[in-house]
């Protein structure tokens, strides 16, 4: 639906940013107030309580989720405002900088929260996660068992993931890691050197035999986009490890403590050395101390080594003392963690030196004179370090070595299996694969680009690591690695965690697939829950991959996806048009979630990222669910501040409500009859208002939804034509489908008079009911809707030509709505009359003859007559759209016959108590039905096949009038006889004058008076 020029627009703040912040002021101030009250550590969120109340704990979690969503929304609002203020010149770079700032702010929220929770965790449980406590305990247990041969099971067969999925801390840290990865990928994408830049670099720094090996590595990273990406991912994984629950210093401190204290770590294999010395002292004089000398351990189960060089255990096949074995395993575990966390080589070398373990630094290649802080790659030696890496690979395959020792050399060699053996998480497995891929791709690049620096023939003598993902299947390395880990039983469970799935989509550059699949999953779920209108399943949808379903079931993950999409969209990262509708479903799903937790004020911000048509649909559906008037007005202000036109949104919401009600919007077939009367003889002229025709006290939810949708037009500024188009359409469809109660509810909640006053001021300069206008006195007695059919009120100055034109236009646009409401009110009056009849049935006989009772009957009948008056003229005949004339004729056919018959029955019933003068109304009804200008009334009876009922009812009314007159004459005769019997003088019976019994059109009852003289 295209927007069109309108006389006025929705009221908005001159400064949208100011308006937006004002609307959210209360909720956002509460965020800051709670945060400030808990101390300076967390500027955004309050600390969690440490009490034991489970209800409070659950509430705290819920509050944190809401605060987080509010914080994200505020940042997005601020970002959008920054974009609006950017100068047009150089706007592309400025928009990029503003979007990166948004990304950093989103990351900061998660980082600050994770840091606060980490501090609380340390205060409560110490610096160690459960996973790390288990790992350190296993190091000690293995040493005590005296086994130095590591198994190849994943994490010693313990839990696969190092993160507790139910831990707030782990979730926040995982989210912080996710935002950091997105930032790294964005930087990688936008800072990628083009081919010209690469060529310029090659020409400026040509490679020759004198080029340092480090320069080769730099050139490789500049010229190979895939290698640079792997390096960035490895650095991100190292930061993730550093930011975990347990820091490196705490690990070393605990290992030293378990090994006997920090002092023992500077003396190497202290206990084994003392045992060897003791054995030598106990030997007989002159005996040699050799390989075959037996030095037993305390447990006598195994023999100790007889020499103290580093490779003695593997060379001799013997063991260290128990405590030294624990020390050895602890050292290798610490070194593995140092490498896994990306500790600079200088720090690793210093750490080893402080513990008199310089030989370990040398064996790792740390001691070489080379700037190694930017990479762990050893470039010295033959073939730019390739030979040395093969030696490390051989060391990683030594089965007698400790598994952490093998893992350390596996990292240096680019092996996967030896490193995976000590992994405890999906991230550890990713690190093993990407590390291996990077080292292998470097050697491949050397061999292809600079074969003189790579002695392939010599290196063939030594095996190199075989990569699990080393195959050419047309997929990128990242996709192959993720696919392997998703299928691997050791990592599959963690790989399917929502935020891991999101991270994997960044790694594989398939975020658009993720966002689309989440949207599809949400649509399928919405369809099952009856929300298909809000989140529809597209025609011929893609197949849903179960891998993405967990993301759609975790609203924290959906929030991350939505905000990541905002960044993607703004930065212009590739998104296929065919997947756009699916991604829109993801945003719509998040909006629906905000609706479900009643955070309506956040919704307009995210609606702005939908196309205009989808905006109108989604907001229209969401608005109809709002019931609180204050929140409705707040939402209207936010929608305006977001720059979204509200008229089409309002139209979409009542269209949605109508669809939910099952109403066909395109072509509706009207009911044949709306039953109001039941057959009745006697005083009701053959047709009495049915006892089953009652008004419900409460509407069904689907009808209530439609009524609420229309109330929006009354509560907020909207255009006259759009308002009355919606009202007319809804009332018409409700009446056509027989949903009278809903139509009446709309009529009562949004009466025409008040609606006209609310919407007329922008056009006429004042509030007014446009059908209340001055008219000649004789016209005010009885008026048809052709002339207004509304009570007139005196006016001051006559309207100007412009105002008369506007009045005609406004009347034309709203007349049908008024008449549909008049129909509803008339039928309601009939239902109330039946209730009045039922009250009469409960009265005593003597109560029916009092003046007060007769007066009340007259008043009730007058109320009914006033309500019925509009139906007795040209109701629903001023139809501008020729295609709708037949439809409104069907409405008249369905409702008017029963309504008029019921009205005539009510008149006849009332005459029994008030006298024959009341039957003037029945005679007037007969005249109206016979009048040529009211042919549509007769046609309604003819079309409905009810003309016989009408004639019969009018005839029975005449008979009832005759009976009433006869009864009154008999009553007078009886009174006269009583006077004569009492000796009183007989009264002179005067001729009754028909002039006192004429209706407004001159009708008289004299012909039915049996006492009237001829």
N, C-alpha and C positions, 0 to 999 in steps of 0.2 A: 504494500500500500504506500503510494508516494505521498510525501508530505506536501501540503498545499498552503497557500497564503491564507492567513487567518487574521481576524480583526485585532486580536490581542494574543499575547504569549504568556506562558507560565511565569509567575513572579519568581525572580531569582535574586540572589545577592549580587551586587555589582562586582564583588571579588569572590569568585568560586572557591578559591582556596580558603578565604576567610569563612565563607559559609560552611564549607566542609568541616573545617576545624572546629567551628562553633557547634555544629551538630554532634560531633564526637567528643566535645570538650569534657562532658561529665565522665564518660567511660575511660577516656585516656588519662584524665587527672587522677582517677582512682588507681590506675596502673602506677603512675609516678608516686602517688602518696603511699601505696603499699610498699613499693620498692624502697622509698626513702626511709620508711619506718623500720626497715630491717637492716639498715646499714648501707655503707657505700659500695659493698662488693658487687651488687647486682643492680644496675641502674634501671633495668627493665622489669624484673620479676621479683616477687617476694621469695624469701627462703621457705623451704618446706618445713612443716612442723616436725618435731621429733616425738610428739606424743603418741600414745598407743590407741587413740580413738580411731577405729577403722572408718567410721562415717566421715570424720574430719579428713582423714587421709585421702579418701575417695574424692571428697569435695576439693581438696587441695589440687589433686591431679586435674580435675575438671576445670578449676580456676586457671591453672597454668596453661591448659590447652586454649582456653578462651583468650587469655592475655597474650599468648603467643600469636594467635590469629589477628587480634587487634593491632599488635605491634607490627606485624607484616603488612597489614592493610595501611596503616599510617605511613610506613616507609614507601609503599607504592604510590599513595596519594602525593607525598612530598616529591617523589621522583617525577610524577606526571606534571606537577606544577613547575619543577625545574625545567622540564622540556619546553613548557609553554613560554618561558622567559628567555630562551636561548636566542641569540641573534641569528638572522638568516644566513649571514656569511659564516663560513666555516662551521656550519651547524652539524655536519656529519661527524666530525671529530668530537665536537662538544656533546652530541647525543651519545656517542660511544663512551666518553668519560663519565657522563651522568649515569649511564646504565651500569658501568663497572662500579661506580660508587654505590648504586643500589645493591648490586651483587655482594659487595663487601659488607654492606650494612646487614643484609640478610645473614651472611656468614657470621657477623659479629654477634647477632642475637643468640645463635646456637652456641657459639664459642663461649660467650659470657655465662650462659646458663650451664654449660658443661663444666666450666671452671668452678662455678659456685657449688654445683652438686658434687664435684670431685673433692672440694674442701670439706663438705659435709660428710662424704663417704670416709675420708681419711680420719676425720675426728671421731666418727662412729665405729669404723671397722679397721682402721689402719690404712697404710699406703698400698696394700696388696689386694688385687682382685682374687676371687676364688680360684680362677684359672692359674694365676701365677703361684699361689700358695701350693696348689697341687703339683705344679711342675717342679718347684724347688724341693718339695717333699719327695718326689720320685727320684730326683738326683741323689738325695741322701739314701733312700731305700735301696737303690741299685748298688750304691757303693757298699752298703751294709750286707747285701746279698753276695757281694764279691764277684759280680758279673760285669765285665767291661765290654761285652759284645752287645751292641744295640740291635733291637729288632727293627723291622722296616714298617711296622704298623704306624698308622697316622696318629701322632700324638700319644703313643703308647696305648692306643685303644681307648683313650679317654674322650671326653666331650669334644665334638668337632669344633664348636665355636667358642672363642674366648669371651664372647659377649653374652650376657644374660638377656634374652629377648624381652624380658619384662622389666628390665632396669631402666629407670628414667635417665640415669647418667649415660648408659650405653646408647640409648636412643638419641640423646642430644649430641653426644660425641659423633655418632654415625651421621647425623644431619650436618654437623659442622664439617665433617670430612667430605660430605657430598657437595656442599657449596664450594669448598676449597677445590675439589676436582673440577667442578664446572668452571670456576675462574681459571684454572690451569688450562683447560681445553679451549676456552675462549681466547686466552692470551696466545695459545699455540696457533689457533686458527687465524687470528688477526695480525700476528707478528711473523707470519710465515714469509720467508724471503721468496721472491719470484725468481724465475729462471735467469733473468737478466742480472739480478743481484748475485746469484750464485756464480754466474760466469765471471762477473767482475771480481769476485773474491778469488776465484781460481787464477785469473790473470795477474792479480796483485800479489799473490803468494804461490808461485809455481812450486810444485813438489819435485825435489831432486834427491840425490843420494845424501846430501848434507842436511836435508830438512829434518828437524827434531821430530821424534816420534809423537810428542805432544801436539805438534802442529797437524799431524795426520789425523789425530782424534778430533781436533777442532774443525778441520775441513770436513770430515765425515759428518759431524753433527750439523754443519751448516748446509751441506749439499744433500743430505738424505733426510727427507721429511719424516719418514717412518721411524728412523732411528731417533730423531729429536723427540718425537712423540713418546717413544718407549722410555727415553731418559726422563722426560717430564713425569710420566706415570710412576716410574721408580722413585723419583724424588717425592712425589705425593704419597706413595705408600710408606716411605720412610718417615714423613711427617706424621702420618696417621699412627704409626707405631710409637713415635715420640710423644704423641698427645694422648696415649692410652691412659688407663687408670693408674698403671704402675710405672714410675719413671726408672731410668737406668740406675741412678744412684741408689735408690731403694733396693733394687735387685742385687746390686753388688754388696750393699751393706748386709742384706739378709744372707747371701751366700758366704760372705766372710764370717758372719756370726755362726753359721752352721758348720763352717770348716775349722772352727776353733779360735776365732778372733782375727782381727785385721793384722796383727803382728805376724802371724804364721804365713800370711800370703807373700811375704817378702823373702821367704827362705826356701822356696821351691818344694821338692819332695822331702821335706824334713824328716818325717817318720820313717820313710824307706831308707834314707841315708843313715839314720841312726841304727836301724836294724842291720844294715850292711857292715857298718863299723863294729857293731857288737859281735857280729859273726866272725869278722876278721880277728878281733881280739881273742875270741875263744878258740881259734884254730891253733893247732900245735905249731911249735916254732919251725919255720922253714917250709911249711905247707903252702902251696900256691892257691890263690883265690881266683877261680876261673868260671867260665860259663856253666860248668857242670856242678859247681858248688851249690849246695842246697841251703837256701835261706828261707826258712819257713815263716809264714805269717802267724799271727797270734792264734787264728782259728785253725791252723795246721791244715786247712783245706787246700790251699794253693801255695805255690812257691813265689818268692819275690825275685825281682830282677837282681842281677849281680853287678850291673853297671848303671851309671846315672845319666848317660847321654840321652837326648830327647827321644830317639827312636828305639831305645832298648826294649820297651814292652812289646813292640811289634816284631822286632828282630829276634828276640829271645823267646817270644811266646809266653812270657811270664807276666806277673802282675805287680802292681804297687801295693803298698800298705793300704788298709781300708781308708784311713783318713786322707792319705795322699790321693787315693782314687776319687774320693769326694772332692778334694781340692782340684784335681785335674778336670773332672767333669764340670765343676763350677767355673773354672777358668774358660773352658771351651764354650760353655753356655753364655758367659759374660761376653766373650769375643763375638759369638754369633749375634747376640743382641746388639752389640755395638755396631756391627756391620749392617744388621737388619734395620736399625734406626738411622743409618746414614751418618754415623759419627765421623768427623773428619779424620784423615789418616794421622795428622799431627797429634790429635788427642788420643787415638788408639796407641800410637807409639809411646806417648808419654805415660799412658795408663800401664802399659806393659813394663816400661822402664822402672816405674815406681815400685813394681812388684818383683824386680830382678828377673823379669821374663823377656829380656831383650831378644833372645833367640826366637821367641814366638813372633815378635814383630818382624824379624828378618825372614822367617819362614812364610809370612803372609805377604812379603814384598813391601812392607811398610818402610823398611830401612833404606830403600833406594833414594838417591838424591834426585827427586823429581817432584814437581808441584802436583800433589795428588788430591788436593782438597775438593776439586771439582769432579773427580771420578775415582772410583776404586780400581779402575783398570790399570794393571801393571804393564807398562809399555816397554820396559827395558828387556834386553836380551834378544835372542834370535827371533826374527820375523815379528818385530814389534810386540814382543811378549807372548806370542802364540805358543812357543815351546814351553815357556814357564806355565802357561795355563793348562797345557796338557799334563805337566807334572802334577799340578794341583788336582786335575781330574783323576789321575792315578791314585793320589792320596785319598781322594773322596771315596774311592772304591775299596779301600782296605777294610775288610770286614771286622778285623780285630780291633780297630780303632773305635773310640767312643762316637756315638751318633752325632753329637754336636761338633766334634772335631771334623768328621766327614762333611757335615753341613757347611762348616766354615770354608773348607777347601772347595766344596761344591759351588758355593757362591762365587769364589774367585775364578773357578774354571768355567762357569756357565752350565753346570749340571742341574737337572731338575729333581731327579729321584732322591738324591742324597739330601737335598734341601727340604723337599716335601716331607721327608721322614720326621723332621722336628717341627713341622708347621702345626699350628693350632687354630688356624682360621682361614677363611676364604682369602683374606688379604695376603697371608703368608704364601698361599699357593700362587696367587697372582704374581707376587714378587719373584718367586722362583722361576716362573715361566718368562716373565718379561726381562728379567736379568739374563737368562739364558739366550733369549732371542736377540737382545741387544749385543751381547758379546759375539754371537754367531754372525749377526749381520755385519758387524765391524770386520770380522775376518773375511767374510764373503766380499765385502766392498774392497778390502785391500787386495785380495786375490784377483779381482776383476779389473780394478782401476790401476793398481800399482803392483803388478806381479813381482817386480824386482825387489820389493820390500817384504815379500812373503814367499818363503822357501817351501812351496807346496810339496815338492818331491821328498824333502827331508821330513816334513811334518807328517807325511803319510805313514811313517814308521810308528807313530804314536797315535793311539785312538783319541778321538775327541768326543765330547758328550753327544748323545743322540737325543734330539728334542722330540717330545711327545707330539708337538704340533708342527713338526718339520715335514710338511707336505704341501704341494701346490694344488689346491682345490678351488682356486679362484676367489677365496675369501681372504680378508685381511688377517694379519696375525692376531689382532685383538679379538676378532670374532671367533677365530679358531680356539684361542685360549679360553674365552668365556664359555663356549660350547662344551669344551672338555671338562671344565670345572662344574658346569651345571649338570652334566651326566655322571660325574664321578661321585660314587656313594659317599666318599669322605667329605666332600664339599657341597654336595647338592642341596642339603638342608639349609645351610647358611646362604648359599647362592640365591635361594628363592625368597629370602627375607626382603620385604618391600624396598628398603633403602639400598640394599645391595643390587636389586634389580635396576633401580634408578641409576646407580653408579655404573653398572654394566652398560646401560644404554649410552652413557657419556663416553665410556671407553671404546665402545664399538661404533660410535657416531650414528646410533640408531635411536636417538631420543624421539624423533617424530614417530617412529614405530611404537615406542613405549606409550607416548601420549595418546596415540590413536587407539591402541589396544586397551588402554585404561578406559578411554571413552566408550569403546564398544562393550567392555565388561560392565560399565556403569549403566549403559543403555539396556543391556539384556536383563540386568538386575531390576532396573526401573520398570521394565515391561512386566516382569513377574509381580512387582508390587503395585501395579496399576498406575505408574507414573510415566507411562510411555509418551505422553504429550510433552512433558518437560525434557526428557532425555530419550528421543526416539531412536529406534534401531534403523539405520539407513537401509535403503533398498539394496538388495544384493550385497550384503555386508561381507567384509573380509572374515576369514576364519579366526575365531578367538583362540589364541595360544594360552593354555593354562598357566604358562610361566608368568604371565603378567597379571593374573587374577589377584594374587595377594596384594599387589599395589592398590588395586581398586577397593580393597576391603580395609585399608589402613588410611584414615583420613589425614594423618600427619604426612604420609607419603604422597597422597593426592595433593595436599597443599604444596609440597615441594615441587611436584610436577607442574602445577599451575603456575607457580612463580618462576620456575625454570623456563616454561613456555613464554612467559612475558619477556624474559631476557632474550630468549632465542628470537622471538618475533621482532623485537626492537633492533637487535643486532643484524637482522637479515640473514640468519643462518638458514640453511635449506630446509624447506618443508613442502612436501608434495601437495598440490591442490586437492588431489583425490582423498587425502587424509584429513583435510581441514575440518570437515563436518564431524569426524570422530573426535578430533581434538576439542572442537567446540562443546561436545558432549562432556568432556572432562571438566571444562570450566562450568558448564551448567550443573554438573553433578556436585561440584564444590559449592556452588551457589545454593543448591538444594540442601546441602549439609548445613550451611550457615543458617538457612531458613529453619531447619529442624532444631537447631540449638538456639533459635530466636535471636541471632545476631544479624538482624535485618539491616542495621546501619552499615554493615560491611559490604552488602550485596552490590550496590550501584558501582562501586569501584571496579569490581571484577566483571560486571556486565559490560563495561566500556570496551573490554577486549573481545567482545563478540561482534559479528556483523550486525548492522542496524536491524535487519528483519529478525534475526535470532534474538537480539536484545529485547525487542518488543514482545516476542513470544515468551521468553524466559521470565522477564520481569512481570509480565501480565499474569503468568501462572503463579509466580511467587506472591505477588501482591494480594491475590484473592485469599491466600491463607492467613493473612494478617487480620487480627480481630481487635487489637488494642488501638483506640483512636489516636492516642498520643504518638504511638509508634508509626501509625499510618501517616500522620502529618510530618513526622521526622523523615520518613522514607521519601515522601514527596519532595521535601526540601533537598535531600541528598541526591535524588534523581535529577533535579534541576541543576544542582551544583556540579554534577558530573557531566552536564551538557547534553543530557538525554531528553528528547521530547516525550512528554508524558501522555498526550492524547492517544497516540497509536498503542501505547502500552495498555491504557485503560480499555481500548477496544479489544485488544488481544486477550485480556483477562476474562472479559465476559464471554468471548468466543470459546475460550478454554472451558469456562464453567458450564457453558451450554453443551459442549461436547461431552464433558463428564456426566452430564445429566442424560445423555443419549439423544439429544436433539439434533436432528439433521439440519445443518446450516444452509445447505444449498436448496433442498426441496423438501418441504414438510407437508404432510397430508393432514388436513384438519379432521378432528373428530366429527361424527355425524350429529351427536346430541350430547349436551351436558345436562344430565338429569337433575332436575330440581323438584319436580312435583310428583305427587302420587295421586291416584284416582280417589276421589272422595265425594260422597253424595251429601245432600243437605246444605248446610250453611256455607260451603266453600265453592259453590258453582262448579263442581265436578273436578276441581284441581286444587289440591292443598299442598303447601310446601312440605316436602317429604321429611319424615322424622329422622331419616338416615343422613340428611344433608346437614352436616355440622362442620364447624371450622376447627381445624386441628390447633392445639396449643403450641406445638413445636414442629418445625419443618424437618424433613429428612436432610442429612448432611449435604447431599448433592444439590438439593434445592436451596438450602441455606447458603451454599457457596456462591450460587448465581446471584442471590440477593445481595450478598456482601460485595460481589464484584461491581454491582451497579451503584452501591453506596459511595464508591470512590468518586463517581462523577459529582456527587452532591457535596463531598467534603473538601475537594481541592479544586483549584481553578482549572477549568476546561472549557472548550469551545461549545457554543450553543448547539450547532448542528450535530457535532459528534456526540454530545450528551443525549440529545433527544433521538438521534438515530439509534443509539445503543438501547435506550429505554424502550422505544417503540418496537425495535426488533425483539428484544427479550420478552416483553409483555405479549407480543403477538405469538411468538413461538410457544410460550407457556400456555396461553389460552388454546392455541391450536392443538396442543398435545394433552389438553385436559388437566393441566397442572394449575388449577385455579388457586389453590392455597399459596403457592409460590408467587403467582401473579399478584394476589392480594397483599402478600407480605411486601413485595416491591412497592406496591402502591401506597401502603401505609408508611413504610420507612422513608420513601422519597416522594412525598405528595407533590403534585404538579405545582400548586401554588407556591410552596417554599422553593422548589427547584427553579421556577420561573424568576422569583425574586433574586435568587442567588446568582443566576446566570445573565440576567438582563442588564445589569448596571453597566458593564463595559460597552453595551450597544446604545442604550437609551439615556445613560447618564444618571439613572436612578433605579432603585429596586422596585419592581412592580410585577403583579400578576397580569400578564398581557391580555387576558380575556376579561379582566375587570375594567370596563371603560364606560363612560357616560353614554346613555341611550335615551330616546324619548320615553316618557313615563308609561305610555300604553304598552311599550315593548318590554318593559321590565317585569310585567306580570307573568308572561309565559314567553320564553325565547328558545329558539332552536339553536343547536350548535352551529347552524349555518350563520347565525348572527352573533355567536359567542357562547351561548348556553352557560354563562357564568353570571353570578350576581354582580350587579353594577355598583360602582361607587362614584360619588360626585367628584369631579375633577376641577382643577383650577383653570388655568389658561388652556384653550384648545391646543391639541398637538400640532406641531409644525408639519409642513409637507414631508420633510425628511423623516420625522418621527412616524408619520402615518405610513410611509413606505417601509420603514424598518419593522413597524408593528405587523404589517401585512406579511412581510417576509418571515418574521419570527413565528407568527401564527401558522403559516403554511408548514413550517418545519416541525411544529410541535403539536398541531391539532390532533393528529391521530393518537399520539401518546396520551393527551388529555382524555380523549374519548375511550380509549382502552381502560384507563384508570376509572372513568365514570362507570363503565360496564362492571368492573370489579367491585366498586363501592355499592352499586345497585344490588348485585347478587349477595354481597355481604349483608345489606339491609334486609333482604328477604330471609336470610338465615337467622338474623336477630329477631325478625318478626315471628318466626316459628318458635323461637325460645320464649317470646312474649306470650304466644298462644298456650304454650305448655305451662306457663306461670298462671294463666287464667284458669286452666283446668284444675289447679290446686286450690282455687278460691271457693268460699262458701256461696250459696245461692244468694243470700241477702247482700253479699258484697258486690254482686254484679249489677245492682240497681242503684248504687249511690252515684251522686253527681261527680265525686272525685274519680271514681272508676271510669265513668263515661269520658271525663276530661282526659284521663290518661290514655284511653284508647284513641281518642282523637289526636292527641299529640304524637303517639307512636305511629299512627297511620300517616300523619302529615310528614313525619321524618322519612317514612318509607316512600311516600309520594315524591318528595323532593329528590331522593336518590334515584327514583325510577324515571323522573322527568326527561333526562337526556336520552334515554333509550327509546322514547316514544316519538322521536322526530327523525332527523337524518343522520343517525349514528353511523360512523365509519363509512361515509360515502364521499368524503373529500380526499380521495386518494390520488396523488400526483403521478405515481408510477402505474401505468396501465397494466403492467404484468402482475400487479398485486391486487387489482380490483376483485378478481374472482376469489382470492384467498380471504379477503375481508368479508366478502359476501358469505363465504363458508362459515366464518366466525359468527356472523349475524344469524345464520341458519342454525348453528349449533346452540346458541345461548338465548336468543331473543324469544322464541316460542315458549319455552318453559318459564322464562322470567316473566313474560307478560301474563301467561296463564296463572302463574303463582300470584302475581300482583292483583289480578282480578279476583282470585279466590280470597286474598287478604281483605280486599274492599268489601266483598260480600259478607265475609265473616264479621268485619267491624260493624257493618250496618245493623247487625242483629242487636248490638248494644247501644249504638249511637243514633239510630233512627234512619229513615229513608233518605234524608238529605245526603248522607254519606254516599249513596248510590249515584250521586251526580258524577263522582269520579269514574264510575263504570260507564256511564253514558258518554262522558268525555273521551274515555278510552275507545268506545265504539266509533265516535266521530273521527278520532285521530286515525284509526285503522281504515276508515272509509275514505279519508281525504286523499286526493290524487297526489299531493306533494309528498305523502308518506307511503308511496307505493312500495318502498323497500321493506316496510314492515309486513305488508301482505305477502310480498314475494318470499320473505323468510319463512312464513307459514306454509306457503305453497311448495317451496323447495324442500322443506322438511317433511311434507306430507301431513301437516298438522292443522290444515284449515278446518277439518271437521271438528277437531278438538276446540278450536277457537269459536266457531259458530255455536257449538254446544255450550261452551262456558258462558258466552254472552246471553244465550237464551235462558240458561239456568240462573244467571244473575237477575234477569227480568222477572223470572218466576219468584226468586227470593225476595225481590222488591215488592211484588204483589202480596206475598205472604206477610212481609213486615207491615205493609199498610193495613192489611186485613187484621193482623194481630193488634195493631194500634187502635183500629176502629172498634174492635171487640172490647178492648180494654176501656175505651171511652164510654161505650154503651153500658158496660158493667158499672162504671163509676156513676153514671147518670141514674141508673136504676137504684143504686144504693142511696143516692140523694133523695129520690122520690120516696123510697121506703122510710127514710128518716123524716119525712114531712117537709122537705125543703122544696123550694120552687124550682121547677125544671129550668135548665139553662137553655138559652136560645143558641142553637148550633149555627154558627156563621159559615158562610162559604169561604174556603181557604183560597188565598191568593197565590197564584203560581209565580208572581213577580219575586217573592221572597225565596223562591226555590229554584232560581235559574243559575246555571253555571256561567263561566266567563265567556262562553261562546253562545249563551242564550238557551241552553238546554234546560228542560223542565221535567219534573216528575208528575205533573198533574194528570197525565193520561193514565197513570197507574194507581191513582187515588180513587178507591171505590166510594169514598164519601163526597167526592167532588160533584157539584151539581152540573148537569149537562147544559 
